[in-house]
Amino acid sequence: MLSELKLPDYREQAPEVAARFRRIKERPIILSVRRLQKTFGADDAGHVALSDVSIDVHRREFICVIGPSGCGKSTLIRIVAGLDEATGGEVLLDGHEVCGPGRDRGMVFQGYTLFPWLTVKRNVMFGLQMGGDSHSTAEAEARQWLDMVGLSKFEDSYPHELSGGMKQRVAIARALANNPRILIMDEPFGALDAQTRCQMQAYLLQIWKKVDVTILFITHDLDEAAYLADRILVLGTNPGRVVEFIENPVPRPRSAAQFISPEYLALKKRLEDVIHPQVESAEEEKLPMVKLTDAGDEVE
């Protein structure tokens, strides 16, 4: 078990990692969330989804957001995307208050949100044409992005002809085609099988290196957060709040071999301790013993 291993402190950083974070902190702050509040329902009996959430994100950072179910991860990014309104506080993108959806934010959801009646190329062109680009301009731009995500050969295919990972690559291309300042991703690989998910994580890092974009990425997978993120925002529940904002001590570039490195294991143990703290007694872990049948055999 991780708790039995002698691991370094998760805050320990190699010199190259510390230098990378110094460079990140020298970049301008692109996203500021200030004392964000979100309550659903009446004020006197409503559910507080987010309470006093404040974060700063620097240009071209890769931020992963994790936390237990019900901690407000999706609510937070929907407010950043302009799809929901906050009850209090403010969200600033490049110093301007977010008051609704805009081309400066791209969104990729877990579900496959492509238009099934449009080809791959036309799906990527859609946002560009809605923004006023001509057909020829949008087509040229779409082809560049499809080349970026490795799907040029499939530009005339329809979504039902693609695998799940390919659909999400098209969704990423469509979101990036508008040149957003920030790419918001709500568990985009959660519906994929394990092998495809690993491939998509690698693809995303390759794309991120080539594009001037900041990424805000929700995940329930601690390995995914440790593999992708510069920093990891840990939210707590009841109400949703910032528990910790962790600088990832794992050096870049990342690889599967690092999954057994001391830095990686120490970070993962810290994330598990924060999200799933040990219960005070063993009795709290036990379920009621209700036996519904006698199978003539016992399992251990």
C-alpha contacts under 8 A as a table, 3 or more apart, distances in Angstrom:
res1	aa1	res2	aa2	distance
1	M	4	E	5.43
1	M	5	L	6.89
2	L	5	L	5.31
2	L	265	L	7.31
2	L	269	K	6.32
3	S	269	K	7.17
7	L	262	P	6.12
7	L	263	E	7.85
7	L	265	L	7.24
7	L	266	A	5.52
8	P	12	E	6.94
8	P	262	P	6.72
8	P	263	E	6.98
8	P	266	A	6.13
9	D	12	E	5.55
9	D	266	A	6.49
10	Y	249	P	6.92
10	Y	263	E	6.60
10	Y	266	A	5.00
10	Y	267	L	4.96
10	Y	270	R	6.69
11	R	246	I	7.99
11	R	247	E	7.35
11	R	249	P	6.65
12	E	249	P	6.58
12	E	263	E	7.84
13	Q	16	E	7.95
13	Q	17	V	5.78
13	Q	18	A	5.92
13	Q	249	P	5.04
13	Q	250	V	7.71
14	A	17	V	5.20
14	A	18	A	6.33
14	A	249	P	7.24
14	A	251	P	7.51
15	P	18	A	5.12
15	P	19	A	6.13
16	E	19	A	5.03
16	E	20	R	6.17
16	E	251	P	7.28
17	V	20	R	5.01
17	V	21	F	6.40
17	V	249	P	6.44
17	V	250	V	7.38
17	V	251	P	5.67
17	V	252	R	7.82
18	A	21	F	5.24
18	A	22	R	6.33
19	A	22	R	5.05
19	A	23	R	6.36
20	R	23	R	5.14
20	R	24	I	6.28
21	F	24	I	4.88
21	F	25	K	6.14
22	R	25	K	5.23
22	R	26	E	6.44
23	R	26	E	5.18
23	R	27	R	6.88
24	I	27	R	5.44
24	I	58	H	6.69
24	I	59	R	7.75
24	I	61	E	7.27
25	K	28	P	7.63
25	K	58	H	6.82
27	R	58	H	5.98
27	R	59	R	5.98
28	P	58	H	5.70
28	P	59	R	5.92
29	I	32	S	7.13
29	I	56	D	6.44
29	I	57	V	5.61
29	I	58	H	4.20
29	I	59	R	5.99
29	I	94	D	7.39
30	I	56	D	7.73
30	I	57	V	6.01
30	I	58	H	5.38
30	I	59	R	5.36
30	I	92	L	7.99
30	I	93	L	5.70
30	I	94	D	4.90
30	I	95	G	7.49
31	L	56	D	5.80
31	L	57	V	5.08
31	L	58	H	6.89
31	L	91	V	7.37
31	L	92	L	5.76
31	L	93	L	4.74
31	L	94	D	6.38
31	L	95	G	7.77
32	S	54	S	7.46
32	S	55	I	5.94
32	S	56	D	4.65
32	S	57	V	6.50
32	S	91	V	5.81
32	S	92	L	5.03
32	S	93	L	6.57
32	S	95	G	7.83
33	V	36	L	6.48
33	V	53	V	6.95
33	V	54	S	4.93
33	V	55	I	5.14
33	V	56	D	6.41
33	V	89	G	7.74
33	V	90	E	6.04
33	V	91	V	4.59
33	V	92	L	6.40
34	R	52	D	7.62
34	R	53	V	6.58
34	R	54	S	4.60
34	R	55	I	6.86
34	R	89	G	5.53
34	R	90	E	5.29
34	R	91	V	6.31
35	R	51	S	7.38
35	R	52	D	4.16
35	R	53	V	4.95
35	R	54	S	5.11
35	R	88	G	7.31
35	R	89	G	4.79
35	R	90	E	6.96
36	L	50	L	6.85
36	L	51	S	6.33
36	L	52	D	5.06
36	L	53	V	4.79
36	L	54	S	6.48
36	L	86	A	6.84
36	L	87	T	7.67
36	L	88	G	5.64
36	L	89	G	4.20
36	L	90	E	5.99
36	L	91	V	7.62
37	Q	48	V	7.80
37	Q	49	A	7.65
37	Q	50	L	5.08
37	Q	51	S	4.77
37	Q	52	D	5.71
37	Q	53	V	6.94
37	Q	86	A	5.98
37	Q	87	T	5.29
37	Q	88	G	4.62
37	Q	89	G	5.95
38	K	48	V	6.07
38	K	49	A	5.46
38	K	50	L	4.91
38	K	51	S	6.75
38	K	85	E	7.94
38	K	86	A	5.14
38	K	87	T	4.68
38	K	88	G	6.62
39	T	43	D	7.45
39	T	46	G	6.02
39	T	47	H	5.45
39	T	48	V	4.35
39	T	49	A	5.61
39	T	50	L	7.00
39	T	86	A	7.96
39	T	87	T	6.14
40	F	46	G	5.30
40	F	47	H	5.11
40	F	48	V	6.45
40	F	49	A	7.05
41	G	45	A	6.79
41	G	46	G	4.21
41	G	47	H	6.38
42	A	45	A	5.39
42	A	46	G	4.77
43	D	46	G	5.32
48	V	51	S	6.82
48	V	238	N	7.29
48	V	239	P	5.58
48	V	240	G	7.42
49	A	70	G	7.70
49	A	71	C	6.88
49	A	72	G	5.52
49	A	75	T	7.49
49	A	238	N	7.32
49	A	239	P	5.62
49	A	240	G	5.35
50	L	53	V	6.72
50	L	71	C	7.60
50	L	72	G	6.07
50	L	75	T	7.91
50	L	76	L	7.61
50	L	239	P	5.81
50	L	240	G	4.32
50	L	241	R	5.94
51	S	239	P	6.11
51	S	240	G	5.88
51	S	241	R	5.51
52	D	89	G	7.79
52	D	241	R	6.62
53	V	241	R	5.68
53	V	242	V	5.98
54	S	242	V	7.57
57	V	61	E	6.77
57	V	63	I	7.81
58	H	61	E	5.62
58	H	214	T	7.73
59	R	213	V	7.31
59	R	214	T	5.79
60	R	212	D	6.32
60	R	213	V	5.27
60	R	214	T	4.14
60	R	215	I	7.12
61	E	214	T	5.22
61	E	215	I	6.41
61	E	230	D	6.36
61	E	231	R	7.92
62	F	214	T	6.09
62	F	215	I	4.80
62	F	216	L	6.35
62	F	217	F	7.61
62	F	228	L	7.20
62	F	229	A	5.10
62	F	230	D	5.24
62	F	231	R	6.85
63	I	215	I	6.01
63	I	216	L	4.96
63	I	217	F	6.06
63	I	229	A	5.32
63	I	230	D	6.03
63	I	231	R	5.24
63	I	232	I	5.79
63	I	233	L	7.06
64	C	216	L	6.00
64	C	217	F	4.65
64	C	218	I	5.66
64	C	219	T	6.93
64	C	225	A	5.69
64	C	228	L	7.52
64	C	229	A	5.52
64	C	230	D	7.93
64	C	231	R	6.61
64	C	232	I	4.87
64	C	233	L	6.12
65	V	73	K	6.70
65	V	216	L	7.32
65	V	217	F	6.02
65	V	218	I	4.75
65	V	219	T	6.36
65	V	225	A	7.83
65	V	232	I	5.90
65	V	233	L	4.75
65	V	234	V	6.08
65	V	235	L	7.38
66	I	73	K	7.09
66	I	218	I	6.24
66	I	219	T	5.70
66	I	220	H	5.88
66	I	221	D	7.95
66	I	222	L	7.73
66	I	225	A	7.72
66	I	232	I	7.23
66	I	233	L	6.28
66	I	234	V	5.14
66	I	235	L	6.32
67	G	71	C	6.19
67	G	73	K	7.29
67	G	220	H	7.02
67	G	234	V	5.52
67	G	235	L	4.92
67	G	236	G	6.09
67	G	237	T	7.81
67	G	275	I	5.97
68	P	71	C	5.85
68	P	220	H	7.78
68	P	235	L	7.62
68	P	236	G	6.92
68	P	237	T	6.91
68	P	275	I	6.26
69	S	72	G	7.87
69	S	237	T	7.85
70	G	73	K	7.70
70	G	237	T	6.21
70	G	238	N	7.80
70	G	240	G	7.54
71	C	235	L	6.07
71	C	236	G	5.50
71	C	237	T	4.14
71	C	238	N	6.88
71	C	239	P	6.85
71	C	240	G	4.44
71	C	241	R	7.34
72	G	75	T	4.96
72	G	76	L	5.98
72	G	235	L	7.63
72	G	237	T	7.46
72	G	240	G	5.34
73	K	76	L	5.26
73	K	77	I	6.59
73	K	218	I	6.83
73	K	235	L	7.35
74	S	77	I	5.35
74	S	78	R	6.01
74	S	186	D	6.86
74	S	218	I	7.49
75	T	78	R	5.14
75	T	79	I	6.24
75	T	84	D	7.52
76	L	79	I	5.32
76	L	80	V	6.37
77	I	80	V	4.81
77	I	81	A	5.94
77	I	184	I	6.96
77	I	186	D	7.79
77	I	216	L	7.80
78	R	81	A	4.91
78	R	82	G	6.13
78	R	83	L	5.12
78	R	84	D	5.57
79	I	82	G	4.98
79	I	83	L	5.78
79	I	84	D	4.71
79	I	85	E	5.81
79	I	86	A	6.46
79	I	91	V	7.95
80	V	83	L	7.69
80	V	91	V	6.52
80	V	98	V	7.02
81	A	84	D	7.74
81	A	98	V	7.96
81	A	100	G	7.25
81	A	101	P	5.88
81	A	102	G	7.80
81	A	105	R	6.27
81	A	106	G	7.77
81	A	107	M	7.33
81	A	184	I	7.25
82	G	85	E	6.94
82	G	98	V	6.33
82	G	99	C	6.08
82	G	100	G	3.93
82	G	101	P	4.43
82	G	102	G	7.53
83	L	100	G	6.33
83	L	101	P	6.19
84	D	100	G	7.86
85	E	99	C	7.79
86	A	89	G	6.98
86	A	90	E	7.47
90	E	97	E	6.87
90	E	98	V	7.67
91	V	97	E	5.70
91	V	98	V	5.62
92	L	95	G	5.13
92	L	96	H	5.03
92	L	97	E	4.41
92	L	98	V	5.82
93	L	96	H	5.25
93	L	97	E	6.36
93	L	98	V	6.59
98	V	101	P	7.86
101	P	105	R	7.37
102	G	105	R	5.86
103	R	106	G	6.77
103	R	178	N	6.17
103	R	179	N	7.63
103	R	180	P	5.94
104	D	178	N	7.60
104	D	179	N	7.06
104	D	180	P	4.10
104	D	181	R	5.10
104	D	182	I	6.70
105	R	180	P	4.88
105	R	181	R	6.01
105	R	182	I	5.12
105	R	183	L	5.91
105	R	184	I	7.04
106	G	175	A	4.74
106	G	176	L	6.48
106	G	178	N	7.63
106	G	180	P	5.68
106	G	182	I	6.41
106	G	183	L	4.74
106	G	184	I	5.90
107	M	175	A	6.07
107	M	183	L	6.00
107	M	184	I	4.78
107	M	185	M	5.84
107	M	186	D	7.85
108	V	168	Q	7.99
108	V	171	A	6.36
108	V	172	I	6.45
108	V	175	A	6.87
108	V	183	L	7.71
108	V	184	I	6.29
108	V	185	M	4.75
108	V	186	D	6.33
108	V	188	P	6.27
109	F	112	Y	7.12
109	F	113	T	7.18
109	F	185	M	6.03
109	F	186	D	5.01
109	F	187	E	6.64
109	F	188	P	5.32
110	Q	185	M	7.94
110	Q	186	D	5.92
110	Q	187	E	5.16
110	Q	188	P	4.06
110	Q	189	F	6.28
110	Q	190	G	6.18
110	Q	191	A	6.66
111	G	188	P	7.34
111	G	191	A	7.42
112	Y	164	G	7.81
112	Y	167	K	6.59
112	Y	168	Q	6.74
112	Y	171	A	7.66
113	T	171	A	7.30
114	L	123	N	6.58
114	L	159	P	6.90
114	L	167	K	7.52
114	L	171	A	6.74
115	F	118	L	5.60
115	F	123	N	6.48
115	F	159	P	7.59
116	P	119	T	7.62
116	P	158	Y	6.60
116	P	159	P	5.64
116	P	160	H	6.99
117	W	158	Y	7.23
118	L	121	K	7.90
118	L	122	R	5.62
118	L	123	N	5.82
118	L	158	Y	6.40
118	L	159	P	7.82
119	T	122	R	5.11
119	T	123	N	6.08
119	T	155	E	6.69
119	T	156	D	5.34
119	T	157	S	5.37
119	T	158	Y	4.54
119	T	159	P	6.93
120	V	123	N	5.17
120	V	124	V	6.55
120	V	154	F	6.85
120	V	155	E	4.94
120	V	156	D	5.99
120	V	157	S	5.78
120	V	158	Y	5.83
120	V	159	P	6.65
120	V	170	V	6.81
121	K	124	V	5.29
121	K	125	M	6.18
121	K	139	E	7.33
121	K	142	A	6.20
121	K	143	R	7.02
121	K	146	L	7.64
121	K	155	E	4.72
121	K	156	D	6.35
122	R	125	M	4.79
122	R	126	F	5.95
122	R	139	E	7.84
123	N	126	F	5.29
123	N	127	G	7.94
123	N	170	V	7.86
123	N	174	R	6.80
124	V	127	G	6.82
124	V	128	L	7.63
124	V	142	A	5.51
124	V	170	V	7.08
124	V	171	A	7.71
124	V	173	A	6.49
124	V	174	R	4.27
124	V	175	A	7.92
124	V	177	A	6.96
125	M	128	L	5.30
125	M	129	Q	6.15
125	M	138	A	5.28
125	M	139	E	6.10
125	M	141	E	7.69
125	M	142	A	5.59
125	M	174	R	7.32
125	M	177	A	7.98
126	F	129	Q	5.35
126	F	130	M	6.18
126	F	174	R	7.96
127	G	130	M	4.98
127	G	131	G	6.12
127	G	174	R	7.24
127	G	177	A	7.76
127	G	178	N	6.96
128	L	131	G	5.06
128	L	132	G	6.61
128	L	133	D	5.58
128	L	138	A	5.65
128	L	177	A	7.10
128	L	178	N	6.31
129	Q	132	G	5.09
129	Q	133	D	4.76
129	Q	134	S	6.28
129	Q	135	H	6.77
129	Q	138	A	6.25
130	M	133	D	7.31
133	D	137	T	6.06
133	D	138	A	5.81
134	S	137	T	5.22
134	S	138	A	6.01
135	H	138	A	5.21
135	H	139	E	5.97
136	S	139	E	5.09
136	S	140	A	6.21
137	T	140	A	5.29
137	T	141	E	6.19
138	A	141	E	5.10
138	A	142	A	5.95
139	E	142	A	5.08
139	E	143	R	6.22
140	A	143	R	5.27
140	A	144	Q	6.49
141	E	144	Q	5.20
141	E	145	W	6.54
141	E	177	A	7.07
142	A	145	W	5.21
142	A	146	L	6.15
142	A	173	A	7.86
142	A	174	R	7.82
142	A	177	A	6.78
143	R	146	L	5.05
143	R	147	D	6.09
143	R	152	S	6.74
143	R	155	E	7.71
144	Q	147	D	5.14
144	Q	148	M	6.27
145	W	148	M	4.78
145	W	149	V	6.40
145	W	173	A	5.51
145	W	174	R	7.90
145	W	176	L	7.78
145	W	177	A	6.59
146	L	149	V	5.24
146	L	150	G	6.05
146	L	151	L	5.06
146	L	152	S	5.14
146	L	155	E	7.36
146	L	170	V	7.23
146	L	173	A	6.41
147	D	150	G	4.98
147	D	151	L	5.86
147	D	152	S	5.02
148	M	151	L	7.77
148	M	173	A	7.90
148	M	207	I	7.18
149	V	169	R	6.15
149	V	170	V	7.56
149	V	173	A	6.80
149	V	203	Y	7.59
149	V	207	I	7.22
151	L	154	F	5.38
151	L	155	E	6.77
151	L	166	M	7.73
151	L	170	V	7.82
152	S	155	E	5.51
153	K	156	D	7.89
154	F	157	S	5.16
157	S	161	E	6.41
157	S	162	L	7.69
158	Y	161	E	5.53
158	Y	162	L	7.19
159	P	162	L	5.39
159	P	167	K	6.52
160	H	163	S	7.93
162	L	166	M	5.79
162	L	167	K	6.09
163	S	166	M	5.20
163	S	167	K	6.25
164	G	167	K	5.14
164	G	168	Q	6.43
164	G	192	L	6.53
165	G	168	Q	5.21
165	G	169	R	6.32
165	G	189	F	7.97
165	G	192	L	6.97
165	G	196	T	6.25
165	G	197	R	7.54
165	G	200	M	6.61
166	M	169	R	5.00
166	M	170	V	6.32
167	K	170	V	5.12
167	K	171	A	6.27
168	Q	171	A	4.80
168	Q	172	I	6.11
168	Q	188	P	7.29
168	Q	189	F	7.86
169	R	172	I	5.03
169	R	173	A	6.16
169	R	200	M	7.96
170	V	173	A	4.99
170	V	174	R	6.08
171	A	174	R	5.05
171	A	175	A	6.17
172	I	175	A	5.10
172	I	176	L	6.10
173	A	176	L	5.14
173	A	177	A	5.90
174	R	177	A	5.23
174	R	178	N	7.52
175	A	178	N	6.42
175	A	179	N	7.92
175	A	180	P	7.61
175	A	183	L	7.39
176	L	179	N	5.27
176	L	180	P	6.21
176	L	183	L	7.43
177	A	180	P	7.86
179	N	213	V	7.96
180	P	183	L	6.60
180	P	213	V	6.88
181	R	212	D	7.60
181	R	213	V	5.44
181	R	214	T	6.39
182	I	213	V	5.48
182	I	214	T	4.59
182	I	215	I	5.69
182	I	216	L	7.27
183	L	213	V	6.64
183	L	214	T	6.05
183	L	215	I	4.80
183	L	216	L	6.25
184	I	215	I	6.00
184	I	216	L	4.90
184	I	217	F	6.06
185	M	188	P	5.84
185	M	215	I	7.50
185	M	216	L	6.18
185	M	217	F	4.70
185	M	218	I	6.17
186	D	217	F	6.15
186	D	218	I	4.97
186	D	219	T	7.17
187	E	190	G	5.32
187	E	217	F	7.01
187	E	218	I	5.17
187	E	219	T	5.01
187	E	220	H	7.62
188	P	191	A	7.60
189	F	192	L	5.47
189	F	197	R	5.75
189	F	200	M	7.33
190	G	197	R	7.75
190	G	219	T	7.78
192	L	196	T	6.09
192	L	197	R	5.56
193	D	196	T	5.48
193	D	197	R	5.96
194	A	197	R	5.06
194	A	198	C	6.34
195	Q	198	C	5.32
195	Q	199	Q	6.46
196	T	199	Q	5.00
196	T	200	M	6.12
197	R	200	M	5.08
197	R	201	Q	6.23
198	C	201	Q	5.15
198	C	202	A	6.43
199	Q	202	A	5.20
199	Q	203	Y	6.18
200	M	203	Y	4.87
200	M	204	L	6.00
201	Q	204	L	5.14
201	Q	205	L	6.40
201	Q	224	E	7.75
201	Q	228	L	7.28
202	A	205	L	5.29
202	A	206	Q	6.35
203	Y	206	Q	5.13
203	Y	207	I	6.23
204	L	207	I	5.08
204	L	208	W	6.01
205	L	208	W	5.02
205	L	209	K	6.24
205	L	228	L	7.22
206	Q	209	K	5.37
206	Q	210	K	6.81
207	I	210	K	5.34
207	I	211	V	6.38
208	W	211	V	5.30
208	W	212	D	7.44
208	W	213	V	6.92
209	K	212	D	7.91
219	T	222	L	7.61
219	T	224	E	7.27
219	T	225	A	6.85
221	D	224	E	5.21
221	D	225	A	6.42
222	L	225	A	5.09
222	L	226	A	6.16
222	L	268	K	6.56
222	L	271	L	7.11
222	L	272	E	7.89
223	D	226	A	5.12
223	D	227	Y	6.04
223	D	268	K	7.16
224	E	227	Y	5.10
224	E	228	L	6.06
225	A	228	L	5.35
225	A	229	A	5.59
225	A	232	I	6.88
226	A	229	A	6.00
226	A	232	I	7.86
226	A	248	N	6.88
226	A	250	V	7.66
226	A	264	Y	7.04
226	A	267	L	7.29
226	A	268	K	7.07
227	Y	254	R	6.49
227	Y	255	S	7.87
228	L	254	R	7.95
229	A	232	I	6.22
229	A	248	N	6.77
230	D	247	E	6.36
230	D	248	N	5.51
231	R	245	F	6.71
231	R	246	I	5.38
231	R	247	E	4.51
231	R	248	N	5.35
232	I	245	F	5.67
232	I	246	I	5.03
232	I	247	E	6.58
232	I	248	N	6.97
233	L	242	V	7.24
233	L	243	V	7.89
233	L	244	E	6.19
233	L	245	F	4.54
233	L	246	I	6.43
234	V	242	V	6.17
234	V	243	V	5.55
234	V	244	E	5.21
234	V	245	F	6.10
234	V	246	I	7.74
234	V	271	L	7.99
234	V	274	V	7.91
234	V	275	I	7.76
235	L	240	G	6.19
235	L	241	R	5.31
235	L	242	V	4.72
235	L	243	V	5.32
235	L	244	E	7.20
236	G	239	P	7.12
236	G	240	G	5.28
236	G	241	R	5.24
236	G	242	V	6.29
236	G	243	V	5.71
236	G	275	I	7.49
237	T	240	G	4.39
237	T	241	R	6.62
242	V	245	F	7.47
243	V	274	V	7.98
248	N	267	L	7.32
249	P	263	E	6.14
249	P	264	Y	7.53
249	P	267	L	7.39
250	V	254	R	7.57
250	V	258	Q	7.81
250	V	263	E	5.70
250	V	264	Y	5.94
251	P	254	R	6.63
254	R	258	Q	6.89
255	S	258	Q	5.65
255	S	259	F	7.70
256	A	259	F	5.59
257	A	260	I	6.50
257	A	261	S	7.47
258	Q	261	S	4.89
258	Q	264	Y	6.51
259	F	264	Y	5.91
259	F	265	L	7.14
260	I	264	Y	6.58
260	I	265	L	6.40
261	S	264	Y	5.28
261	S	265	L	6.25
262	P	265	L	5.21
262	P	266	A	5.96
263	E	266	A	5.19
263	E	267	L	6.15
264	Y	267	L	5.21
264	Y	268	K	6.17
265	L	268	K	5.10
265	L	269	K	6.08
266	A	269	K	5.19
266	A	270	R	6.25
267	L	270	R	5.12
267	L	271	L	6.28
268	K	271	L	5.06
268	K	272	E	6.17
269	K	272	E	5.06
269	K	273	D	6.08
270	R	273	D	5.07
270	R	274	V	6.20
271	L	274	V	5.20
271	L	275	I	6.07
272	E	275	I	5.26
272	E	276	H	5.45
272	E	277	P	7.27
273	D	276	H	5.40
273	D	277	P	4.92
273	D	278	Q	7.34
274	V	277	P	5.82
279	V	282	A	7.15
279	V	284	E	6.67
279	V	285	E	7.34
280	E	284	E	7.49
281	S	284	E	5.81
281	S	285	E	7.57
282	A	285	E	5.44
282	A	286	K	7.06
283	E	286	K	5.51
291	K	294	D	7.75
294	D	297	D	7.52
295	A	298	E	7.57
